């Protein structure tokens, strides 16, 4: 389980194809402190398993399922990615419950500055609107955000403070970019209980 509080931004330094998998090599620093082969790591909000770990790089394999259902298939050498280790049982719970199980890929529709903050607008698939509520939680590329407003059909906005902009991959985000979306797990469980 993750919390959506990004620990650092890593860089894709290599991609390889072999055995039906794509392997990414990610340069990082802070998240490598206690990482070993087999450790979980969220990359842009997608829970992956580290396969090798060196002092400054880890690798992870991406299955066809991951490539088909997330934006990780669009990564290139030089792409920057949000990184978060799983939450420790004795740690503070800073964001919201994030599983690293991406529900869909949205698209940045707008990203504009208003005063000291940035207004991020994300378009999402119509069926997903039932999981998105004003002032509710949502993970965008693994970042725990609050839905500030619902704008038009299938668009939500979130206010991005300077700290979040400077310490996540949003610092290079542009309109048209794909982003991984994970909806609040509580909403999905409630829906399932009511449907039964």
Secondary structure, DSSP 8 states (H G I E B T S, - for coil): -B-S---EEEEEEEEEEETTEEEEEEE-SGGGTT--TT-EEEETTEEEEEEEE-SSEEEEEE-HHHHHHSSGGG--TT-EEEEEE---TTS---S--B-S---EEEEEEEEEEETTEEEEEEE--GGGGGG--TT-EEEETTEEEE--EE-STTEEEEEE-HHHHHTSGGGG--TT-EEEEEE-HHHHHHHHHHH-
